[in-house]
Amino acid sequence: MIKVTSPFMQKEIITLLEKNEDPSYTYIKKQGIQLHFDTTSLNETEAADYAKQLLKKQAFAKGIALSVTAD
C-alpha cells in the first residue's frame, strides 16, 4: 500500500493514479488528508517513487505540498 498525503487536489490525485496501468493503483480509502492506494507493483517503495514522479509532472500539483510513501 502507498499513502499520498495532500490537503489539496485529492480528486485529481485519485483520478491520475487510477488511470496508470503499470504499476496500477487502486484507491482504497481516505484518512484525514491521506489517500491510501493498493498497487500491483511488487516493490511498494518503487511504486511510491513512481507515483510521486507522476504527480510532480502534473500542472495541478505545482505549488502544492504532497508526500508519497510506501506503507
All heavy atoms as a GROMACS GRO file, in nm:
protein
  562
    1MET      N    1   0.085  -0.117   0.000
    1MET     CA    2   0.000   0.000   0.000
    1MET      C    3   0.089   0.124   0.000
    1MET      O    4   0.197   0.124   0.058
    1MET     CB    5  -0.090   0.001   0.124
    1MET     CG    6  -0.176   0.123   0.130
    1MET     SD    7  -0.300   0.136   0.261
    1MET     CE    8  -0.261   0.020   0.381
    2ILE      N    9   0.042   0.227  -0.070
    2ILE     CA   10   0.112   0.356  -0.064
    2ILE      C   11   0.015   0.460  -0.010
    2ILE      O   12  -0.107   0.445  -0.020
    2ILE     CB   13   0.169   0.400  -0.201
    2ILE    CG1   14   0.059   0.432  -0.300
    2ILE    CG2   15   0.265   0.296  -0.255
    2ILE    CD1   16   0.108   0.509  -0.420
    3LYS      N   17   0.072   0.565   0.048
    3LYS     CA   18  -0.006   0.676   0.101
    3LYS      C   19   0.037   0.804   0.033
    3LYS      O   20   0.156   0.833   0.023
    3LYS     CB   21   0.018   0.693   0.251
    3LYS     CG   22  -0.033   0.582   0.337
    3LYS     CD   23  -0.003   0.615   0.483
    3LYS     CE   24  -0.034   0.499   0.573
    3LYS     NZ   25   0.005   0.528   0.713
    4VAL      N   26  -0.061   0.880  -0.014
    4VAL     CA   27  -0.036   1.013  -0.068
    4VAL      C   28  -0.096   1.110   0.032
    4VAL      O   29  -0.215   1.104   0.063
    4VAL     CB   30  -0.102   1.031  -0.207
    4VAL    CG1   31  -0.077   1.172  -0.258
    4VAL    CG2   32  -0.050   0.928  -0.306
    5THR      N   33  -0.013   1.198   0.082
    5THR     CA   34  -0.059   1.297   0.179
    5THR      C   35  -0.063   1.433   0.111
    5THR      O   36   0.040   1.484   0.068
    5THR     CB   37   0.036   1.302   0.301
    5THR    OG1   38   0.045   1.172   0.357
    5THR    CG2   39  -0.016   1.399   0.406
    6SER      N   40  -0.183   1.487   0.100
    6SER     CA   41  -0.203   1.619   0.040
    6SER      C   42  -0.340   1.672   0.081
    6SER      O   43  -0.440   1.601   0.066
    6SER     CB   44  -0.195   1.613  -0.112
    6SER     OG   45  -0.221   1.742  -0.167
    7PRO      N   46  -0.345   1.794   0.130
    7PRO     CA   47  -0.476   1.851   0.166
    7PRO      C   48  -0.553   1.904   0.046
    7PRO      O   49  -0.670   1.936   0.058
    7PRO     CB   50  -0.438   1.964   0.263
    7PRO     CG   51  -0.302   2.006   0.220
    7PRO     CD   52  -0.235   1.880   0.168
    8PHE      N   53  -0.488   1.914  -0.070
    8PHE     CA   54  -0.550   1.974  -0.188
    8PHE      C   55  -0.550   1.878  -0.306
    8PHE      O   56  -0.468   1.788  -0.315
    8PHE     CB   57  -0.474   2.101  -0.228
    8PHE     CG   58  -0.461   2.201  -0.118
    8PHE    CD1   59  -0.339   2.222  -0.055
    8PHE    CD2   60  -0.571   2.273  -0.074
    8PHE    CE1   61  -0.327   2.314   0.047
    8PHE    CE2   62  -0.559   2.366   0.029
    8PHE     CZ   63  -0.436   2.385   0.090
    9MET      N   64  -0.642   1.900  -0.398
    9MET     CA   65  -0.649   1.831  -0.527
    9MET      C   66  -0.660   1.679  -0.512
    9MET      O   67  -0.609   1.602  -0.594
    9MET     CB   68  -0.527   1.866  -0.614
    9MET     CG   69  -0.499   2.016  -0.628
    9MET     SD   70  -0.636   2.109  -0.697
    9MET     CE   71  -0.622   2.070  -0.868
   10GLN      N   72  -0.731   1.633  -0.413
   10GLN     CA   73  -0.739   1.490  -0.387
   10GLN      C   74  -0.812   1.414  -0.497
   10GLN      O   75  -0.770   1.304  -0.534
   10GLN     CB   76  -0.801   1.464  -0.250
   10GLN     CG   77  -0.710   1.511  -0.137
   10GLN     CD   78  -0.764   1.478   0.000
   10GLN    OE1   79  -0.883   1.455   0.018
   10GLN    NE2   80  -0.676   1.477   0.098
   11LYS      N   81  -0.919   1.469  -0.550
   11LYS     CA   82  -0.991   1.400  -0.658
   11LYS      C   83  -0.902   1.383  -0.780
   11LYS      O   84  -0.904   1.278  -0.846
   11LYS     CB   85  -1.119   1.477  -0.696
   11LYS     CG   86  -1.227   1.468  -0.591
   11LYS     CD   87  -1.350   1.544  -0.633
   11LYS     CE   88  -1.454   1.541  -0.522
   11LYS     NZ   89  -1.574   1.617  -0.557
   12GLU      N   90  -0.824   1.486  -0.811
   12GLU     CA   91  -0.735   1.479  -0.926
   12GLU      C   92  -0.626   1.375  -0.904
   12GLU      O   93  -0.586   1.304  -0.996
   12GLU     CB   94  -0.673   1.617  -0.953
   12GLU     CG   95  -0.772   1.719  -1.006
   12GLU     CD   96  -0.854   1.789  -0.897
   12GLU    OE1   97  -0.847   1.749  -0.779
   12GLU    OE2   98  -0.927   1.884  -0.933
   13ILE      N   99  -0.575   1.366  -0.782
   13ILE     CA  100  -0.471   1.267  -0.750
   13ILE      C  101  -0.527   1.126  -0.766
   13ILE      O  102  -0.463   1.040  -0.828
   13ILE     CB  103  -0.419   1.291  -0.606
   13ILE    CG1  104  -0.340   1.422  -0.599
   13ILE    CG2  105  -0.333   1.172  -0.560
   13ILE    CD1  106  -0.307   1.468  -0.458
   14ILE      N  107  -0.645   1.102  -0.714
   14ILE     CA  108  -0.707   0.970  -0.726
   14ILE      C  109  -0.726   0.933  -0.873
   14ILE      O  110  -0.691   0.823  -0.917
   14ILE     CB  111  -0.842   0.965  -0.651
   14ILE    CG1  112  -0.818   0.977  -0.500
   14ILE    CG2  113  -0.918   0.837  -0.684
   14ILE    CD1  114  -0.944   1.004  -0.420
   15THR      N  115  -0.781   1.026  -0.951
   15THR     CA  116  -0.806   1.001  -1.093
   15THR      C  117  -0.676   0.969  -1.167
   15THR      O  118  -0.670   0.873  -1.244
   15THR     CB  119  -0.876   1.122  -1.157
   15THR    OG1  120  -1.000   1.144  -1.090
   15THR    CG2  121  -0.902   1.100  -1.305
   16LEU      N  122  -0.573   1.049  -1.144
   16LEU     CA  123  -0.446   1.028  -1.213
   16LEU      C  124  -0.386   0.892  -1.181
   16LEU      O  125  -0.347   0.818  -1.272
   16LEU     CB  126  -0.346   1.138  -1.174
   16LEU     CG  127  -0.205   1.120  -1.230
   16LEU    CD1  128  -0.206   1.143  -1.381
   16LEU    CD2  129  -0.108   1.213  -1.162
   17LEU      N  130  -0.380   0.858  -1.054
   17LEU     CA  131  -0.316   0.731  -1.018
   17LEU      C  132  -0.398   0.611  -1.064
   17LEU      O  133  -0.341   0.510  -1.106
   17LEU     CB  134  -0.291   0.726  -0.868
   17LEU     CG  135  -0.183   0.822  -0.816
   17LEU    CD1  136  -0.163   0.804  -0.666
   17LEU    CD2  137  -0.051   0.804  -0.890
   18GLU      N  138  -0.530   0.620  -1.057
   18GLU     CA  139  -0.612   0.507  -1.101
   18GLU      C  140  -0.606   0.485  -1.252
   18GLU      O  141  -0.632   0.375  -1.299
   18GLU     CB  142  -0.756   0.522  -1.053
   18GLU     CG  143  -0.768   0.496  -0.904
   18GLU     CD  144  -0.910   0.468  -0.859
   18GLU    OE1  145  -1.002   0.537  -0.905
   18GLU    OE2  146  -0.926   0.377  -0.776
   19LYS      N  147  -0.571   0.588  -1.329
   19LYS     CA  148  -0.557   0.573  -1.475
   19LYS      C  149  -0.426   0.505  -1.513
   19LYS      O  150  -0.415   0.453  -1.623
   19LYS     CB  151  -0.564   0.710  -1.543
   19LYS     CG  152  -0.703   0.767  -1.550
   19LYS     CD  153  -0.702   0.899  -1.625
   19LYS     CE  154  -0.841   0.958  -1.634
   19LYS     NZ  155  -0.839   1.089  -1.702
   20ASN      N  156  -0.329   0.508  -1.425
   20ASN     CA  157  -0.200   0.447  -1.455
   20ASN      C  158  -0.213   0.295  -1.462
   20ASN      O  159  -0.285   0.236  -1.383
   20ASN     CB  160  -0.096   0.487  -1.348
   20ASN     CG  161   0.044   0.468  -1.398
   20ASN    OD1  162   0.087   0.536  -1.489
   20ASN    ND2  163   0.115   0.374  -1.338
   21GLU      N  164  -0.141   0.234  -1.556
   21GLU     CA  165  -0.155   0.090  -1.575
   21GLU      C  166  -0.037   0.007  -1.526
   21GLU      O  167  -0.055  -0.107  -1.487
   21GLU     CB  168  -0.181   0.060  -1.723
   21GLU     CG  169  -0.315   0.112  -1.768
   21GLU     CD  170  -0.343   0.077  -1.914
   21GLU    OE1  171  -0.262   0.005  -1.975
   21GLU    OE2  172  -0.446   0.123  -1.964
   22ASP      N  173   0.083   0.062  -1.530
   22ASP     CA  174   0.199  -0.018  -1.489
   22ASP      C  175   0.297   0.065  -1.410
   22ASP      O  176   0.376   0.137  -1.471
   22ASP     CB  177   0.266  -0.079  -1.610
   22ASP     CG  178   0.374  -0.179  -1.571
   22ASP    OD1  179   0.362  -0.240  -1.462
   22ASP    OD2  180   0.470  -0.196  -1.648
   23PRO      N  181   0.294   0.060  -1.281
   23PRO     CA  182   0.206  -0.022  -1.198
   23PRO      C  183   0.067   0.040  -1.188
   23PRO      O  184   0.050   0.160  -1.208
   23PRO     CB  185   0.274  -0.023  -1.061
   23PRO     CG  186   0.343   0.108  -1.054
   23PRO     CD  187   0.387   0.136  -1.196
   24SER      N  188  -0.030  -0.041  -1.155
   24SER     CA  189  -0.165   0.013  -1.137
   24SER      C  190  -0.185   0.045  -0.989
   24SER      O  191  -0.123  -0.015  -0.901
   24SER     CB  192  -0.271  -0.086  -1.184
   24SER     OG  193  -0.273  -0.200  -1.102
   25TYR      N  194  -0.268   0.144  -0.967
   25TYR     CA  195  -0.300   0.188  -0.831
   25TYR      C  196  -0.452   0.182  -0.814
   25TYR      O  197  -0.526   0.223  -0.903
   25TYR     CB  198  -0.254   0.333  -0.808
   25TYR     CG  199  -0.106   0.353  -0.828
   25TYR    CD1  200  -0.054   0.390  -0.952
   25TYR    CD2  201  -0.018   0.336  -0.722
   25TYR    CE1  202   0.082   0.410  -0.970
   25TYR    CE2  203   0.119   0.355  -0.739
   25TYR     CZ  204   0.168   0.392  -0.863
   25TYR     OH  205   0.303   0.410  -0.881
   26THR      N  206  -0.496   0.131  -0.699
   26THR     CA  207  -0.638   0.123  -0.669
   26THR      C  208  -0.664   0.200  -0.540
   26THR      O  209  -0.605   0.169  -0.436
   26THR     CB  210  -0.682  -0.024  -0.650
   26THR    OG1  211  -0.646  -0.097  -0.768
   26THR    CG2  212  -0.831  -0.033  -0.626
   27TYR      N  213  -0.750   0.301  -0.551
   27TYR     CA  214  -0.785   0.382  -0.434
   27TYR      C  215  -0.859   0.295  -0.333
   27TYR      O  216  -0.952   0.224  -0.369
   27TYR     CB  217  -0.871   0.501  -0.477
   27TYR     CG  218  -0.923   0.584  -0.364
   27TYR    CD1  219  -0.838   0.660  -0.286
   27TYR    CD2  220  -1.059   0.585  -0.334
   27TYR    CE1  221  -0.887   0.737  -0.182
   27TYR    CE2  222  -1.108   0.662  -0.230
   27TYR     CZ  223  -1.022   0.738  -0.154
   27TYR     OH  224  -1.071   0.814  -0.051
   28ILE      N  225  -0.818   0.303  -0.207
   28ILE     CA  226  -0.881   0.223  -0.102
   28ILE      C  227  -0.963   0.309  -0.008
   28ILE      O  228  -1.080   0.283   0.014
   28ILE     CB  229  -0.774   0.148  -0.022
   28ILE    CG1  230  -0.699   0.057  -0.113
   28ILE    CG2  231  -0.838   0.075   0.096
   28ILE    CD1  232  -0.624  -0.052  -0.054
   29LYS      N  233  -0.899   0.411   0.050
   29LYS     CA  234  -0.970   0.493   0.147
   29LYS      C  235  -0.899   0.626   0.168
   29LYS      O  236  -0.784   0.644   0.130
   29LYS     CB  237  -0.982   0.422   0.281
   29LYS     CG  238  -0.850   0.402   0.354
   29LYS     CD  239  -0.867   0.333   0.488
   29LYS     CE  240  -0.731   0.312   0.556
   29LYS     NZ  241  -0.744   0.253   0.688
   30LYS      N  242  -0.972   0.716   0.232
   30LYS     CA  243  -0.918   0.844   0.273
   30LYS      C  244  -0.916   0.845   0.425
   30LYS      O  245  -1.013   0.806   0.490
   30LYS     CB  246  -1.006   0.957   0.221
   30LYS     CG  247  -0.962   1.094   0.265
   30LYS     CD  248  -1.055   1.201   0.213
   30LYS     CE  249  -1.014   1.334   0.273
   30LYS     NZ  250  -1.101   1.442   0.232
   31GLN      N  251  -0.805   0.890   0.481
   31GLN     CA  252  -0.793   0.902   0.625
   31GLN      C  253  -0.732   1.039   0.654
   31GLN      O  254  -0.611   1.058   0.637
   31GLN     CB  255  -0.705   0.790   0.680
   31GLN     CG  256  -0.697   0.784   0.830
   31GLN     CD  257  -0.619   0.661   0.877
   31GLN    OE1  258  -0.553   0.593   0.798
   31GLN    NE2  259  -0.625   0.634   1.004
   32GLY      N  260  -0.817   1.134   0.694
   32GLY     CA  261  -0.769   1.271   0.711
   32GLY      C  262  -0.729   1.327   0.576
   32GLY      O  263  -0.808   1.328   0.482
   33ILE      N  264  -0.603   1.370   0.564
   33ILE     CA  265  -0.553   1.420   0.436
   33ILE      C  266  -0.472   1.314   0.360
   33ILE      O  267  -0.411   1.344   0.259
   33ILE     CB  268  -0.471   1.550   0.452
   33ILE    CG1  269  -0.346   1.527   0.537
   33ILE    CG2  270  -0.557   1.661   0.508
   33ILE    CD1  271  -0.249   1.645   0.537
   34GLN      N  272  -0.474   1.191   0.409
   34GLN     CA  273  -0.402   1.083   0.344
   34GLN      C  274  -0.496   1.002   0.254
   34GLN      O  275  -0.608   0.969   0.294
   34GLN     CB  276  -0.341   0.988   0.446
   34GLN     CG  277  -0.228   1.048   0.524
   34GLN     CD  278  -0.167   0.947   0.620
   34GLN    OE1  279  -0.231   0.852   0.661
   34GLN    NE2  280  -0.041   0.971   0.654
   35LEU      N  281  -0.445   0.971   0.136
   35LEU     CA  282  -0.516   0.883   0.042
   35LEU      C  283  -0.439   0.752   0.036
   35LEU      O  284  -0.318   0.752   0.014
   35LEU     CB  285  -0.521   0.948  -0.097
   35LEU     CG  286  -0.583   1.086  -0.104
   35LEU    CD1  287  -0.563   1.146  -0.244
   35LEU    CD2  288  -0.729   1.082  -0.067
   36HIS      N  289  -0.507   0.642   0.055
   36HIS     CA  290  -0.444   0.511   0.057
   36HIS      C  291  -0.474   0.437  -0.073
   36HIS      O  292  -0.589   0.433  -0.118
   36HIS     CB  293  -0.497   0.428   0.174
   36HIS     CG  294  -0.466   0.488   0.307
   36HIS    ND1  295  -0.381   0.430   0.397
   36HIS    CD2  296  -0.508   0.602   0.368
   36HIS    CE1  297  -0.372   0.503   0.506
   36HIS    NE2  298  -0.449   0.609   0.489
   37PHE      N  299  -0.370   0.377  -0.131
   37PHE     CA  300  -0.382   0.304  -0.257
   37PHE      C  301  -0.313   0.169  -0.246
   37PHE      O  302  -0.206   0.157  -0.186
   37PHE     CB  303  -0.313   0.380  -0.371
   37PHE     CG  304  -0.375   0.511  -0.408
   37PHE    CD1  305  -0.339   0.627  -0.341
   37PHE    CD2  306  -0.468   0.519  -0.510
   37PHE    CE1  307  -0.396   0.749  -0.374
   37PHE    CE2  308  -0.525   0.641  -0.544
   37PHE     CZ  309  -0.489   0.756  -0.476
   38ASP      N  310  -0.374   0.067  -0.306
   38ASP     CA  311  -0.306  -0.060  -0.330
   38ASP      C  312  -0.237  -0.048  -0.464
   38ASP      O  313  -0.280   0.028  -0.552
   38ASP     CB  314  -0.406  -0.176  -0.336
   38ASP     CG  315  -0.427  -0.243  -0.201
   38ASP    OD1  316  -0.342  -0.227  -0.112
   38ASP    OD2  317  -0.530  -0.311  -0.186
   39THR      N  318  -0.131  -0.124  -0.482
   39THR     CA  319  -0.059  -0.123  -0.609
   39THR      C  320  -0.026  -0.265  -0.652
   39THR      O  321  -0.012  -0.354  -0.568
   39THR     CB  322   0.071  -0.039  -0.598
   39THR    OG1  323   0.138  -0.040  -0.724
   39THR    CG2  324   0.163  -0.089  -0.490
   40THR      N  325  -0.012  -0.284  -0.783
   40THR     CA  326   0.024  -0.415  -0.836
   40THR      C  327   0.175  -0.436  -0.834
   40THR      O  328   0.222  -0.546  -0.860
   40THR     CB  329  -0.026  -0.432  -0.981
   40THR    OG1  330   0.029  -0.326  -1.061
   40THR    CG2  331  -0.177  -0.432  -0.985
   41SER      N  332   0.249  -0.332  -0.803
   41SER     CA  333   0.394  -0.342  -0.801
   41SER      C  334   0.440  -0.432  -0.686
   41SER      O  335   0.387  -0.426  -0.576
   41SER     CB  336   0.457  -0.204  -0.784
   41SER     OG  337   0.597  -0.214  -0.774
   42LEU      N  338   0.540  -0.514  -0.713
   42LEU     CA  339   0.596  -0.599  -0.608
   42LEU      C  340   0.680  -0.516  -0.511
   42LEU      O  341   0.697  -0.554  -0.395
   42LEU     CB  342   0.681  -0.710  -0.669
   42LEU     CG  343   0.605  -0.810  -0.756
   42LEU    CD1  344   0.702  -0.911  -0.818
   42LEU    CD2  345   0.498  -0.881  -0.675
   43ASN      N  346   0.734  -0.406  -0.558
   43ASN     CA  347   0.816  -0.318  -0.475
   43ASN      C  348   0.738  -0.190  -0.446
   43ASN      O  349   0.727  -0.103  -0.532
   43ASN     CB  350   0.948  -0.288  -0.546
   43ASN     CG  351   1.044  -0.211  -0.459
   43ASN    OD1  352   1.004  -0.129  -0.375
   43ASN    ND2  353   1.172  -0.236  -0.477
   44GLU      N  354   0.683  -0.180  -0.327
   44GLU     CA  355   0.599  -0.065  -0.294
   44GLU      C  356   0.678   0.066  -0.286
   44GLU      O  357   0.624   0.172  -0.315
   44GLU     CB  358   0.523  -0.090  -0.164
   44GLU     CG  359   0.416  -0.195  -0.180
   44GLU     CD  360   0.333  -0.217  -0.055
   44GLU    OE1  361   0.370  -0.166   0.053
   44GLU    OE2  362   0.229  -0.285  -0.067
   45THR      N  363   0.804   0.058  -0.249
   45THR     CA  364   0.888   0.178  -0.244
   45THR      C  365   0.904   0.237  -0.384
   45THR      O  366   0.891   0.358  -0.403
   45THR     CB  367   1.025   0.148  -0.181
   45THR    OG1  368   1.004   0.096  -0.050
   45THR    CG2  369   1.110   0.273  -0.172
   46GLU      N  370   0.930   0.150  -0.481
   46GLU     CA  371   0.942   0.197  -0.620
   46GLU      C  372   0.808   0.250  -0.670
   46GLU      O  373   0.805   0.349  -0.743
   46GLU     CB  374   0.991   0.084  -0.711
   46GLU     CG  375   1.136   0.050  -0.692
   46GLU     CD  376   1.183  -0.063  -0.782
   46GLU    OE1  377   1.104  -0.111  -0.867
   46GLU    OE2  378   1.300  -0.103  -0.768
   47ALA      N  379   0.699   0.186  -0.633
   47ALA     CA  380   0.566   0.232  -0.674
   47ALA      C  381   0.536   0.370  -0.615
   47ALA      O  382   0.479   0.455  -0.682
   47ALA     CB  383   0.459   0.133  -0.632
   48ALA      N  384   0.577   0.392  -0.492
   48ALA     CA  385   0.558   0.523  -0.429
   48ALA      C  386   0.642   0.630  -0.499
   48ALA      O  387   0.594   0.740  -0.526
   48ALA     CB  388   0.592   0.516  -0.280
   49ASP      N  389   0.767   0.596  -0.530
   49ASP     CA  390   0.854   0.691  -0.601
   49ASP      C  391   0.798   0.724  -0.738
   49ASP      O  392   0.798   0.840  -0.780
   49ASP     CB  393   0.995   0.633  -0.616
   49ASP     CG  394   1.070   0.625  -0.484
   49ASP    OD1  395   1.029   0.692  -0.386
   49ASP    OD2  396   1.170   0.550  -0.478
   50TYR      N  397   0.746   0.623  -0.809
   50TYR     CA  398   0.690   0.646  -0.941
   50TYR      C  399   0.564   0.733  -0.933
   50TYR      O  400   0.545   0.823  -1.014
   50TYR     CB  401   0.660   0.512  -1.010
   50TYR     CG  402   0.612   0.528  -1.151
   50TYR    CD1  403   0.701   0.565  -1.251
   50TYR    CD2  404   0.479   0.508  -1.184
   50TYR    CE1  405   0.658   0.581  -1.382
   50TYR    CE2  406   0.435   0.524  -1.315
   50TYR     CZ  407   0.524   0.560  -1.413
   50TYR     OH  408   0.481   0.576  -1.542
   51ALA      N  409   0.480   0.706  -0.834
   51ALA     CA  410   0.359   0.787  -0.816
   51ALA      C  411   0.396   0.932  -0.790
   51ALA      O  412   0.333   1.024  -0.842
   51ALA     CB  413   0.275   0.731  -0.701
   52LYS      N  414   0.498   0.954  -0.709
   52LYS     CA  415   0.541   1.091  -0.680
   52LYS      C  416   0.590   1.160  -0.807
   52LYS      O  417   0.558   1.277  -0.832
   52LYS     CB  418   0.650   1.091  -0.574
   52LYS     CG  419   0.686   1.230  -0.526
   52LYS     CD  420   0.776   1.225  -0.405
   52LYS     CE  421   0.795   1.364  -0.349
   52LYS     NZ  422   0.869   1.362  -0.223
   53GLN      N  423   0.666   1.088  -0.891
   53GLN     CA  424   0.712   1.144  -1.018
   53GLN      C  425   0.593   1.181  -1.107
   53GLN      O  426   0.593   1.288  -1.170
   53GLN     CB  427   0.802   1.045  -1.091
   53GLN     CG  428   0.936   1.024  -1.026
   53GLN     CD  429   1.016   0.914  -1.095
   53GLN    OE1  430   0.979   0.863  -1.200
   53GLN    NE2  431   1.127   0.876  -1.035
   54LEU      N  432   0.495   1.092  -1.114
   54LEU     CA  433   0.375   1.120  -1.195
   54LEU      C  434   0.305   1.247  -1.147
   54LEU      O  435   0.266   1.332  -1.227
   54LEU     CB  436   0.275   1.005  -1.186
   54LEU     CG  437   0.299   0.880  -1.267
   54LEU    CD1  438   0.192   0.776  -1.235
   54LEU    CD2  439   0.295   0.913  -1.415
   55LEU      N  440   0.289   1.257  -1.017
   55LEU     CA  441   0.218   1.372  -0.960
   55LEU      C  442   0.294   1.502  -0.983
   55LEU      O  443   0.235   1.604  -1.016
   55LEU     CB  444   0.193   1.350  -0.811
   55LEU     CG  445   0.089   1.243  -0.780
   55LEU    CD1  446   0.095   1.204  -0.633
   55LEU    CD2  447  -0.050   1.293  -0.816
   56LYS      N  448   0.426   1.499  -0.965
   56LYS     CA  449   0.506   1.621  -0.981
   56LYS      C  450   0.504   1.675  -1.124
   56LYS      O  451   0.528   1.792  -1.146
   56LYS     CB  452   0.651   1.595  -0.938
   56LYS     CG  453   0.666   1.571  -0.789
   56LYS     CD  454   0.647   1.699  -0.713
   56LYS     CE  455   0.674   1.677  -0.566
   56LYS     NZ  456   0.663   1.798  -0.488
   57LYS      N  457   0.475   1.588  -1.223
   57LYS     CA  458   0.469   1.631  -1.363
   57LYS      C  459   0.339   1.701  -1.398
   57LYS      O  460   0.329   1.761  -1.504
   57LYS     CB  461   0.486   1.510  -1.455
   57LYS     CG  462   0.623   1.449  -1.452
   57LYS     CD  463   0.629   1.328  -1.544
   57LYS     CE  464   0.764   1.260  -1.537
   57LYS     NZ  465   0.767   1.138  -1.619
   58GLN      N  466   0.239   1.693  -1.312
   58GLN     CA  467   0.107   1.747  -1.341
   58GLN      C  468   0.099   1.896  -1.306
   58GLN      O  469   0.150   1.939  -1.204
   58GLN     CB  470  -0.001   1.671  -1.264
   58GLN     CG  471   0.000   1.523  -1.288
   58GLN     CD  472  -0.008   1.489  -1.436
   58GLN    OE1  473  -0.096   1.536  -1.507
   58GLN    NE2  474   0.084   1.405  -1.482
   59ALA      N  475   0.031   1.970  -1.391
   59ALA     CA  476   0.014   2.114  -1.367
   59ALA      C  477  -0.060   2.141  -1.236
   59ALA      O  478  -0.026   2.235  -1.164
   59ALA     CB  479  -0.061   2.178  -1.484
   60PHE      N  480  -0.159   2.057  -1.204
   60PHE     CA  481  -0.235   2.081  -1.081
   60PHE      C  482  -0.151   2.060  -0.955
   60PHE      O  483  -0.185   2.108  -0.848
   60PHE     CB  484  -0.362   1.995  -1.075
   60PHE     CG  485  -0.338   1.847  -1.055
   60PHE    CD1  486  -0.311   1.796  -0.929
   60PHE    CD2  487  -0.346   1.760  -1.162
   60PHE    CE1  488  -0.291   1.660  -0.911
   60PHE    CE2  489  -0.328   1.624  -1.144
   60PHE     CZ  490  -0.299   1.574  -1.018
   61ALA      N  491  -0.039   1.988  -0.966
   61ALA     CA  492   0.043   1.958  -0.849
   61ALA      C  493   0.152   2.062  -0.824
   61ALA      O  494   0.220   2.057  -0.722
   61ALA     CB  495   0.106   1.820  -0.862
   62LYS      N  496   0.167   2.154  -0.916
   62LYS     CA  497   0.269   2.258  -0.898
   62LYS      C  498   0.231   2.346  -0.780
   62LYS      O  499   0.120   2.396  -0.772
   62LYS     CB  500   0.282   2.344  -1.024
   62LYS     CG  501   0.312   2.268  -1.150
   62LYS     CD  502   0.457   2.237  -1.163
   62LYS     CE  503   0.484   2.178  -1.300
   62LYS     NZ  504   0.571   2.069  -1.302
   63GLY      N  505   0.321   2.359  -0.687
   63GLY     CA  506   0.299   2.450  -0.575
   63GLY      C  507   0.217   2.395  -0.460
   63GLY      O  508   0.190   2.466  -0.365
   64ILE      N  509   0.177   2.267  -0.467
   64ILE     CA  510   0.106   2.212  -0.351
   64ILE      C  511   0.200   2.116  -0.277
   64ILE      O  512   0.285   2.050  -0.337
   64ILE     CB  513  -0.025   2.139  -0.388
   64ILE    CG1  514  -0.002   2.014  -0.473
   64ILE    CG2  515  -0.123   2.232  -0.455
   64ILE    CD1  516  -0.126   1.927  -0.490
   65ALA      N  517   0.186   2.113  -0.147
   65ALA     CA  518   0.266   2.024  -0.066
   65ALA      C  519   0.206   1.884  -0.071
   65ALA      O  520   0.086   1.868  -0.049
   65ALA     CB  521   0.271   2.073   0.078
   66LEU      N  522   0.288   1.786  -0.105
   66LEU     CA  523   0.240   1.648  -0.104
   66LEU      C  524   0.356   1.557  -0.073
   66LEU      O  525   0.472   1.589  -0.100
   66LEU     CB  526   0.170   1.609  -0.233
   66LEU     CG  527   0.246   1.608  -0.365
   66LEU    CD1  528   0.314   1.475  -0.388
   66LEU    CD2  529   0.148   1.633  -0.478
   67SER      N  530   0.324   1.443  -0.016
   67SER     CA  531   0.426   1.339   0.005
   67SER      C  532   0.364   1.205  -0.034
   67SER      O  533   0.243   1.186  -0.025
   67SER     CB  534   0.473   1.337   0.150
   67SER     OG  535   0.374   1.289   0.235
   68VAL      N  536   0.452   1.116  -0.079
   68VAL     CA  537   0.408   0.982  -0.118
   68VAL      C  538   0.503   0.884  -0.049
   68VAL      O  539   0.624   0.893  -0.065
   68VAL     CB  540   0.414   0.963  -0.271
   68VAL    CG1  541   0.362   0.825  -0.310
   68VAL    CG2  542   0.336   1.072  -0.343
   69THR      N  543   0.444   0.792   0.026
   69THR     CA  544   0.525   0.695   0.100
   69THR      C  545   0.470   0.554   0.084
   69THR      O  546   0.350   0.536   0.061
   69THR     CB  547   0.529   0.729   0.250
   69THR    OG1  548   0.396   0.734   0.300
   69THR    CG2  549   0.599   0.862   0.275
   70ALA      N  550   0.558   0.457   0.095
   70ALA     CA  551   0.517   0.317   0.098
   70ALA      C  552   0.483   0.281   0.242
   70ALA      O  553   0.546   0.329   0.335
   70ALA     CB  554   0.629   0.228   0.046
   71ASP      N  555   0.383   0.198   0.256
   71ASP     CA  556   0.342   0.160   0.393
   71ASP      C  557   0.342   0.010   0.407
   71ASP      O  558   0.283  -0.062   0.339
   71ASP     CB  559   0.202   0.216   0.421
   71ASP     CG  560   0.161   0.196   0.564
   71ASP    OD1  561   0.247   0.209   0.652
   71ASP    OD2  562   0.043   0.170   0.587
   0.00000   0.00000   0.00000
